[in-house]
Every structure is written in structure tokens, then in C-alpha cells.
């Protein structure tokens, strides 16, 4: 089974630092939270950077 390729501008974009940022739509389509505190997480993951 082949994985579908990510589409720039739909599934992700590049930020000002050159990092790939996944979109909210892609994260919803994926269906589960990866608990990596994604920038556009639709599942409410809390960034571990701010917790002790």
C-alpha cells in the first residue's frame, strides 16, 4: 500500500525558519494526536515547553 504524498499549501507549508509546518486540515485528516504539540493541533495538545 502506497502512502499519499503531502501537498504543499494543503497539508503543510514552510515557515520563515524553513521548517515544515503541518496544517490543521492535514492533522484532522490523519485522525489522531501525535502529542508533539504541533503548531496547528486541532486536538488540544499542550506544549511541553511550558510545563514542568
PDB file as gemmi writes it, atoms N, CA and C in Angstrom:
CRYST1    1.000    1.000    1.000  90.00  90.00  90.00 P 1                      
ATOM      1  N   UNK A   1       0.833  -1.184   0.000  1.00  0.00           N  
ATOM      2  CA  UNK A   1       0.000   0.000   0.000  1.00  0.00           C  
ATOM      3  C   UNK A   1       0.878   1.248   0.000  1.00  0.00           C  
ATOM      4  N   UNK A   2       0.677   2.129  -0.976  1.00  0.00           N  
ATOM      5  CA  UNK A   2       1.467   3.342  -1.062  1.00  0.00           C  
ATOM      6  C   UNK A   2       0.851   4.452  -0.227  1.00  0.00           C  
ATOM      7  N   UNK A   3       1.723   5.265   0.402  1.00  0.00           N  
ATOM      8  CA  UNK A   3       1.252   6.409   1.154  1.00  0.00           C  
ATOM      9  C   UNK A   3       1.042   7.574   0.201  1.00  0.00           C  
ATOM     10  N   UNK A   4       0.019   8.358   0.454  1.00  0.00           N  
ATOM     11  CA  UNK A   4      -0.258   9.532  -0.350  1.00  0.00           C  
ATOM     12  C   UNK A   4       0.783  10.612  -0.042  1.00  0.00           C  
ATOM     13  N   UNK A   5       1.260  11.290  -1.072  1.00  0.00           N  
ATOM     14  CA  UNK A   5       2.250  12.352  -0.899  1.00  0.00           C  
ATOM     15  C   UNK A   5       1.590  13.591  -0.296  1.00  0.00           C  
ATOM     16  N   UNK A   6       2.328  14.280   0.572  1.00  0.00           N  
ATOM     17  CA  UNK A   6       1.839  15.529   1.139  1.00  0.00           C  
ATOM     18  C   UNK A   6       1.825  16.605   0.070  1.00  0.00           C  
ATOM     19  N   UNK A   7       0.821  17.486   0.127  1.00  0.00           N  
ATOM     20  CA  UNK A   7       0.696  18.552  -0.854  1.00  0.00           C  
ATOM     21  C   UNK A   7       0.996  19.882  -0.187  1.00  0.00           C  
ATOM     22  N   UNK A   8       2.024  20.572  -0.707  1.00  0.00           N  
ATOM     23  CA  UNK A   8       2.397  21.873  -0.173  1.00  0.00           C  
ATOM     24  C   UNK A   8       1.237  22.850  -0.341  1.00  0.00           C  
ATOM     25  N   UNK A   9       0.973  23.635   0.697  1.00  0.00           N  
ATOM     26  CA  UNK A   9      -0.119  24.591   0.673  1.00  0.00           C  
ATOM     27  C   UNK A   9      -1.448  24.004   1.102  1.00  0.00           C  
ATOM     28  N   UNK A  10      -1.533  22.685   1.128  1.00  0.00           N  
ATOM     29  CA  UNK A  10      -2.752  21.998   1.562  1.00  0.00           C  
ATOM     30  C   UNK A  10      -2.470  21.252   2.862  1.00  0.00           C  
ATOM     31  N   UNK A  11      -1.462  20.397   2.843  1.00  0.00           N  
ATOM     32  CA  UNK A  11      -1.104  19.581   4.004  1.00  0.00           C  
ATOM     33  C   UNK A  11      -0.014  20.219   4.871  1.00  0.00           C  
ATOM     34  N   UNK A  12       0.776  21.089   4.286  1.00  0.00           N  
ATOM     35  CA  UNK A  12       1.874  21.735   5.013  1.00  0.00           C  
ATOM     36  C   UNK A  12       2.288  23.011   4.309  1.00  0.00           C  
ATOM     37  N   UNK A  13       3.100  23.801   5.031  1.00  0.00           N  
ATOM     38  CA  UNK A  13       3.747  24.972   4.444  1.00  0.00           C  
ATOM     39  C   UNK A  13       5.097  25.129   5.118  1.00  0.00           C  
ATOM     40  N   UNK A  14       5.955  25.963   4.548  1.00  0.00           N  
ATOM     41  CA  UNK A  14       7.280  26.233   5.102  1.00  0.00           C  
ATOM     42  C   UNK A  14       7.217  27.552   5.855  1.00  0.00           C  
ATOM     43  N   UNK A  15       7.707  27.580   7.107  1.00  0.00           N  
ATOM     44  CA  UNK A  15       7.695  28.825   7.864  1.00  0.00           C  
ATOM     45  C   UNK A  15       8.942  29.649   7.563  1.00  0.00           C  
ATOM     46  N   UNK A  16       9.060  30.793   8.229  1.00  0.00           N  
ATOM     47  CA  UNK A  16      10.164  31.722   7.979  1.00  0.00           C  
ATOM     48  C   UNK A  16      11.538  31.158   8.341  1.00  0.00           C  
ATOM     49  N   UNK A  17      11.574  30.101   9.136  1.00  0.00           N  
ATOM     50  CA  UNK A  17      12.834  29.457   9.500  1.00  0.00           C  
ATOM     51  C   UNK A  17      13.157  28.273   8.594  1.00  0.00           C  
ATOM     52  N   UNK A  18      12.267  27.992   7.640  1.00  0.00           N  
ATOM     53  CA  UNK A  18      12.471  26.875   6.740  1.00  0.00           C  
ATOM     54  C   UNK A  18      11.971  25.549   7.278  1.00  0.00           C  
ATOM     55  N   UNK A  19      11.176  25.606   8.346  1.00  0.00           N  
ATOM     56  CA  UNK A  19      10.629  24.384   8.931  1.00  0.00           C  
ATOM     57  C   UNK A  19       9.294  24.046   8.284  1.00  0.00           C  
ATOM     58  N   UNK A  20       9.050  22.767   8.080  1.00  0.00           N  
ATOM     59  CA  UNK A  20       7.777  22.314   7.530  1.00  0.00           C  
ATOM     60  C   UNK A  20       6.738  22.283   8.649  1.00  0.00           C  
ATOM     61  N   UNK A  21       5.608  22.951   8.424  1.00  0.00           N  
ATOM     62  CA  UNK A  21       4.539  23.043   9.417  1.00  0.00           C  
ATOM     63  C   UNK A  21       3.302  22.353   8.854  1.00  0.00           C  
ATOM     64  N   UNK A  22       2.794  21.363   9.571  1.00  0.00           N  
ATOM     65  CA  UNK A  22       1.592  20.649   9.140  1.00  0.00           C  
ATOM     66  C   UNK A  22       0.369  21.510   9.394  1.00  0.00           C  
ATOM     67  N   UNK A  23      -0.589  21.486   8.469  1.00  0.00           N  
ATOM     68  CA  UNK A  23      -1.800  22.282   8.606  1.00  0.00           C  
ATOM     69  C   UNK A  23      -2.825  21.576   9.492  1.00  0.00           C  
ATOM     70  N   UNK A  24      -3.776  22.346   9.990  1.00  0.00           N  
ATOM     71  CA  UNK A  24      -4.858  21.802  10.802  1.00  0.00           C  
ATOM     72  C   UNK A  24      -5.643  20.767   9.998  1.00  0.00           C  
ATOM     73  N   UNK A  25      -5.891  21.066   8.721  1.00  0.00           N  
ATOM     74  CA  UNK A  25      -6.638  20.127   7.871  1.00  0.00           C  
ATOM     75  C   UNK A  25      -5.919  18.791   7.752  1.00  0.00           C  
ATOM     76  N   UNK A  26      -4.600  18.818   7.568  1.00  0.00           N  
ATOM     77  CA  UNK A  26      -3.852  17.565   7.473  1.00  0.00           C  
ATOM     78  C   UNK A  26      -3.922  16.794   8.791  1.00  0.00           C  
ATOM     79  N   UNK A  27      -3.744  17.506   9.902  1.00  0.00           N  
ATOM     80  CA  UNK A  27      -3.757  16.840  11.204  1.00  0.00           C  
ATOM     81  C   UNK A  27      -5.122  16.213  11.487  1.00  0.00           C  
ATOM     82  N   UNK A  28      -6.198  16.890  11.089  1.00  0.00           N  
ATOM     83  CA  UNK A  28      -7.533  16.304  11.240  1.00  0.00           C  
ATOM     84  C   UNK A  28      -7.692  15.073  10.369  1.00  0.00           C  
ATOM     85  N   UNK A  29      -7.182  15.161   9.129  1.00  0.00           N  
ATOM     86  CA  UNK A  29      -7.276  14.033   8.194  1.00  0.00           C  
ATOM     87  C   UNK A  29      -6.501  12.824   8.724  1.00  0.00           C  
ATOM     88  N   UNK A  30      -5.388  13.083   9.425  1.00  0.00           N  
ATOM     89  CA  UNK A  30      -4.592  11.994   9.991  1.00  0.00           C  
ATOM     90  C   UNK A  30      -5.380  11.241  11.060  1.00  0.00           C  
ATOM     91  N   UNK A  31      -6.201  11.963  11.817  1.00  0.00           N  
ATOM     92  CA  UNK A  31      -7.154  11.309  12.701  1.00  0.00           C  
ATOM     93  C   UNK A  31      -6.767  11.128  14.156  1.00  0.00           C  
ATOM     94  N   UNK A  32      -5.513  11.304  14.511  1.00  0.00           N  
ATOM     95  CA  UNK A  32      -5.105  11.163  15.906  1.00  0.00           C  
ATOM     96  C   UNK A  32      -4.032  12.188  16.244  1.00  0.00           C  
ATOM     97  N   UNK A  33      -3.908  12.466  17.525  1.00  0.00           N  
ATOM     98  CA  UNK A  33      -2.884  13.392  18.005  1.00  0.00           C  
ATOM     99  C   UNK A  33      -1.565  12.649  18.205  1.00  0.00           C  
ATOM    100  N   UNK A  34      -0.478  13.266  17.765  1.00  0.00           N  
ATOM    101  CA  UNK A  34       0.844  12.647  17.935  1.00  0.00           C  
ATOM    102  C   UNK A  34       1.523  13.119  19.223  1.00  0.00           C  
ATOM    103  N   UNK A  35       0.873  14.061  19.931  1.00  0.00           N  
ATOM    104  CA  UNK A  35       1.372  14.610  21.197  1.00  0.00           C  
ATOM    105  C   UNK A  35       2.726  15.282  21.064  1.00  0.00           C  
ATOM    106  N   UNK A  36       2.995  15.874  19.883  1.00  0.00           N  
ATOM    107  CA  UNK A  36       4.233  16.621  19.664  1.00  0.00           C  
ATOM    108  C   UNK A  36       3.999  18.125  19.703  1.00  0.00           C  
ATOM    109  N   UNK A  37       2.834  18.542  20.178  1.00  0.00           N  
ATOM    110  CA  UNK A  37       2.484  19.959  20.284  1.00  0.00           C  
ATOM    111  C   UNK A  37       2.623  20.679  18.949  1.00  0.00           C  
ATOM    112  N   UNK A  38       2.032  20.100  17.918  1.00  0.00           N  
ATOM    113  CA  UNK A  38       2.067  20.714  16.587  1.00  0.00           C  
ATOM    114  C   UNK A  38       1.463  22.115  16.650  1.00  0.00           C  
ATOM    115  N   UNK A  39       1.996  23.017  15.855  1.00  0.00           N  
ATOM    116  CA  UNK A  39       1.574  24.414  15.845  1.00  0.00           C  
ATOM    117  C   UNK A  39       0.068  24.568  15.616  1.00  0.00           C  
ATOM    118  N   UNK A  40      -0.525  23.764  14.765  1.00  0.00           N  
ATOM    119  CA  UNK A  40      -1.945  23.880  14.435  1.00  0.00           C  
ATOM    120  C   UNK A  40      -2.758  22.683  14.924  1.00  0.00           C  
ATOM    121  N   UNK A  41      -2.364  22.106  16.050  1.00  0.00           N  
ATOM    122  CA  UNK A  41      -3.029  20.907  16.567  1.00  0.00           C  
ATOM    123  C   UNK A  41      -4.510  21.148  16.839  1.00  0.00           C  
ATOM    124  N   UNK A  42      -5.388  20.392  16.178  1.00  0.00           N  
ATOM    125  CA  UNK A  42      -6.819  20.527  16.412  1.00  0.00           C  
ATOM    126  C   UNK A  42      -7.300  19.691  17.601  1.00  0.00           C  
ATOM    127  N   UNK A  43      -6.397  18.944  18.222  1.00  0.00           N  
ATOM    128  CA  UNK A  43      -6.769  18.032  19.299  1.00  0.00           C  
ATOM    129  C   UNK A  43      -6.486  18.600  20.689  1.00  0.00           C  
ATOM    130  N   UNK A  44      -5.933  19.819  20.757  1.00  0.00           N  
ATOM    131  CA  UNK A  44      -5.712  20.462  22.036  1.00  0.00           C  
ATOM    132  C   UNK A  44      -4.467  20.035  22.773  1.00  0.00           C  
ATOM    133  N   UNK A  45      -3.469  19.536  22.069  1.00  0.00           N  
ATOM    134  CA  UNK A  45      -2.216  19.152  22.726  1.00  0.00           C  
ATOM    135  C   UNK A  45      -1.563  20.379  23.335  1.00  0.00           C  
ATOM    136  N   UNK A  46      -1.072  20.247  24.538  1.00  0.00           N  
ATOM    137  CA  UNK A  46      -0.433  21.361  25.259  1.00  0.00           C  
ATOM    138  C   UNK A  46       1.064  21.233  25.099  1.00  0.00           C  
ATOM    139  N   UNK A  47       1.704  22.326  24.764  1.00  0.00           N  
ATOM    140  CA  UNK A  47       3.151  22.339  24.565  1.00  0.00           C  
ATOM    141  C   UNK A  47       3.870  21.972  25.851  1.00  0.00           C  
ATOM    142  N   UNK A  48       4.797  21.020  25.766  1.00  0.00           N  
ATOM    143  CA  UNK A  48       5.587  20.606  26.932  1.00  0.00           C  
ATOM    144  C   UNK A  48       6.643  21.636  27.263  1.00  0.00           C  
ATOM    145  N   UNK A  49       6.873  22.626  26.388  1.00  0.00           N  
ATOM    146  CA  UNK A  49       7.858  23.677  26.641  1.00  0.00           C  
ATOM    147  C   UNK A  49       7.449  24.527  27.841  1.00  0.00           C  
ATOM    148  N   UNK A  50       6.135  24.638  28.078  1.00  0.00           N  
ATOM    149  CA  UNK A  50       5.638  25.477  29.160  1.00  0.00           C  
ATOM    150  C   UNK A  50       5.319  24.707  30.423  1.00  0.00           C  
ATOM    151  N   UNK A  51       5.450  23.395  30.414  1.00  0.00           N  
ATOM    152  CA  UNK A  51       5.141  22.616  31.606  1.00  0.00           C  
ATOM    153  C   UNK A  51       6.405  22.116  32.267  1.00  0.00           C  
ATOM    154  N   UNK A  52       6.309  21.874  33.584  1.00  0.00           N  
ATOM    155  CA  UNK A  52       7.497  21.436  34.340  1.00  0.00           C  
ATOM    156  C   UNK A  52       7.614  19.941  34.349  1.00  0.00           C  
TER     157      UNK A  52                                                      
END                                                                             
